[in-house]
Amino acid sequence: MSAFDNSDASLTPLKIVIAGGFGVGKTTMVGAVSEIKPLTTEETLTSASIGTDNLHGVERKATTTVSMDFGRITFPQQQLVLLLFGTPGQPRFWFMWEDLALGAVGAVVLVDTRRLLDSFAAIEYFELRKVPFVVAVNEFDGSFRYDPNEVRDALELKPDVPVLLCDARTSASARRVLIALVEHAQRMSLAQRSPAAYDAPAR
């Protein structure tokens, strides 16, 4: 099955970006939720990455995304098909983000609370470009559990940015995050078009 074919003519395609730091689970999330075999650009980490890629907290990670991940998921009742683009996490590949984010209606910023500082770059990226995003906390086995409001405070997020807990390995959890993102993007779009966004005329 192609990314989008004639049988999908009644569906509205929406481009979604899955972003975040190195090793937070972006490839895993795309693979868990995609209804097609996901396209991945995973390469084996070698000694050449020593001193370049920060492996603190993910020392056992053996591969890395060097370009992007791609998958898709359909929500027939909403007549939507989400085209999922996972970004590479290492700073040396950030130049690819501009192309991957072009035309996206929203983004999932996946975070690992053990390496929260790695999340700020993605958050700032989408804030500056005014792209709606949600923060999804990937609850790794053995990691300390935080309340979403604690994560919000630590990341200095605006009150309207949804923060969700998830397990990027499971389809149901990833679907919930994507649904929350689409709903958030729709609210943001309506708010921008609402007459209430303009000052009422003086009486």
VMD Tcl script that draws the C-alpha trace (Angstrom):
set ca {
  {0.00 0.00 0.00}
  {1.28 3.45 -0.89}
  {1.32 6.37 1.52}
  {-1.83 7.75 -0.10}
  {-3.73 6.21 -3.01}
  {-7.03 6.56 -4.89}
  {-8.93 4.46 -2.35}
  {-8.25 7.22 0.20}
  {-9.92 9.93 -1.88}
  {-12.58 10.56 0.78}
  {-9.98 11.00 3.53}
  {-8.27 14.22 4.54}
  {-4.49 13.73 4.84}
  {-2.77 15.49 7.72}
  {1.00 15.65 8.11}
  {2.20 14.99 11.66}
  {5.78 15.27 12.92}
  {7.11 13.03 15.71}
  {10.07 14.88 17.21}
  {12.30 14.85 20.27}
  {15.80 14.13 21.47}
  {18.05 11.21 20.68}
  {16.70 7.85 21.83}
  {13.32 9.03 23.17}
  {11.32 6.48 21.15}
  {10.30 8.26 17.93}
  {11.02 5.29 15.66}
  {9.29 3.00 18.15}
  {6.14 5.16 18.22}
  {5.86 5.36 14.44}
  {6.33 1.60 14.17}
  {3.82 0.85 16.93}
  {0.97 2.82 15.38}
  {1.56 2.66 11.62}
  {-0.89 0.56 9.60}
  {1.71 0.09 6.87}
  {5.23 -1.23 7.20}
  {7.06 1.91 8.34}
  {9.92 3.36 6.39}
  {12.94 3.71 8.64}
  {16.45 5.00 8.09}
  {18.11 3.29 11.03}
  {21.87 2.87 10.89}
  {24.19 1.11 13.31}
  {26.04 3.34 15.74}
  {29.79 3.00 15.33}
  {32.85 4.25 17.13}
  {32.79 7.26 14.76}
  {29.88 8.68 16.76}
  {31.87 8.75 20.01}
  {32.22 12.33 21.13}
  {29.53 13.41 18.67}
  {26.35 11.67 19.85}
  {25.44 11.90 23.52}
  {24.63 8.36 24.66}
  {24.16 9.25 28.32}
  {21.13 7.32 29.55}
  {20.85 5.28 26.33}
  {24.18 3.48 26.42}
  {22.63 0.27 25.10}
  {21.17 1.94 22.01}
  {22.78 0.36 18.94}
  {21.09 2.19 16.06}
  {20.11 5.73 15.14}
  {17.78 7.45 12.67}
  {19.84 9.34 10.11}
  {17.08 10.80 7.95}
  {13.49 10.11 8.99}
  {10.84 7.55 9.85}
  {7.55 7.39 7.97}
  {4.24 5.69 8.71}
  {0.52 6.30 8.39}
  {-2.65 5.64 10.32}
  {-6.28 6.07 9.27}
  {-9.16 7.25 11.42}
  {-12.18 6.35 9.22}
  {-14.86 7.86 11.47}
  {-13.08 11.22 11.39}
  {-12.27 10.74 7.67}
  {-8.62 11.44 8.40}
  {-5.38 9.78 7.46}
  {-2.34 10.89 9.43}
  {1.01 10.84 7.65}
  {3.66 10.43 10.34}
  {7.18 11.76 9.92}
  {9.71 10.96 12.65}
  {12.70 13.28 12.91}
  {16.31 12.33 13.66}
  {17.25 13.24 17.22}
  {20.94 14.10 17.07}
  {21.90 17.76 16.59}
  {24.07 16.88 13.57}
  {20.89 15.88 11.67}
  {18.67 18.80 12.73}
  {19.09 20.49 9.35}
  {16.55 17.94 8.04}
  {13.81 19.19 10.35}
  {12.84 22.10 8.07}
  {11.84 19.77 5.23}
  {10.19 17.24 7.53}
  {8.11 19.89 9.31}
  {7.06 21.75 6.14}
  {3.26 21.66 5.89}
  {2.73 19.83 9.18}
  {-0.50 20.59 11.02}
  {1.03 19.59 14.34}
  {3.79 17.77 16.17}
  {4.32 15.31 18.98}
  {7.34 16.16 21.12}
  {8.32 12.87 22.71}
  {10.32 13.25 25.93}
  {12.30 11.06 28.30}
  {12.23 12.42 31.87}
  {15.70 10.96 32.49}
  {17.08 13.37 29.87}
  {14.62 16.24 29.97}
  {17.10 18.85 28.76}
  {17.15 17.13 25.36}
  {13.50 18.17 24.88}
  {13.97 21.93 24.88}
  {15.31 22.17 21.32}
  {12.21 20.51 19.83}
  {9.84 22.55 21.98}
  {11.53 25.80 21.00}
  {11.52 24.77 17.33}
  {7.74 24.38 17.18}
  {7.01 27.34 19.45}
  {8.98 29.69 17.19}
  {7.18 28.40 14.10}
  {3.77 28.47 15.80}
  {3.14 24.81 15.01}
  {0.65 23.24 17.46}
  {2.27 20.48 19.49}
  {1.66 18.16 22.42}
  {4.28 16.80 24.78}
  {4.18 13.03 25.25}
  {6.18 11.61 28.16}
  {7.47 8.18 27.14}
  {7.45 6.21 30.40}
  {10.46 3.96 30.05}
  {10.71 0.85 32.24}
  {12.52 1.66 35.48}
  {12.25 5.44 35.10}
  {10.73 7.63 37.81}
  {7.09 8.54 37.22}
  {6.16 12.22 37.19}
  {2.81 13.96 37.17}
  {2.09 15.78 33.86}
  {1.96 19.11 35.71}
  {5.46 18.49 37.08}
  {6.70 17.92 33.54}
  {4.88 21.05 32.36}
  {6.59 23.15 35.02}
  {10.02 21.63 34.33}
  {9.71 22.35 30.60}
  {8.19 25.81 31.16}
  {5.31 25.02 28.82}
  {2.41 27.34 28.10}
  {-0.86 26.37 29.85}
  {-2.58 25.40 26.59}
  {0.05 22.78 25.57}
  {-1.28 19.28 26.38}
  {1.06 16.99 28.33}
  {0.33 13.27 28.15}
  {1.87 10.10 29.56}
  {2.42 7.31 27.08}
  {4.12 4.05 26.22}
  {5.54 4.50 22.73}
  {5.70 0.72 22.30}
  {1.93 0.22 22.28}
  {-0.44 1.14 19.47}
  {-3.30 2.15 21.78}
  {-1.12 4.57 23.71}
  {0.37 6.10 20.55}
  {-3.13 6.49 19.05}
  {-4.28 8.42 22.11}
  {-1.39 10.83 21.73}
  {-2.15 11.39 18.04}
  {-5.86 11.95 18.70}
  {-4.98 14.48 21.41}
  {-2.68 16.28 18.96}
  {-5.31 16.49 16.20}
  {-7.89 17.81 18.67}
  {-5.39 20.37 19.98}
  {-4.49 21.51 16.45}
  {-8.18 21.89 15.60}
  {-8.78 24.01 18.72}
  {-5.81 26.21 17.88}
  {-7.06 26.67 14.31}
  {-10.57 27.59 15.47}
  {-9.21 30.03 18.03}
  {-7.20 31.81 15.34}
  {-10.28 32.15 13.13}
  {-12.72 33.07 15.89}
  {-14.11 36.63 15.90}
  {-13.36 36.63 19.64}
  {-9.70 36.78 18.72}
  {-10.25 40.34 17.58}
  {-10.97 43.32 19.77}
  {-14.64 44.14 20.03}
  {-15.59 47.51 18.51}
  {-15.85 50.38 20.95}
  {-19.34 51.49 21.92}
}
mol new
graphics top color blue
foreach p $ca { graphics top sphere $p radius 0.5 }
foreach p [lrange $ca 0 end-1] q [lrange $ca 1 end] { graphics top cylinder $p $q radius 0.2 }
display resetview
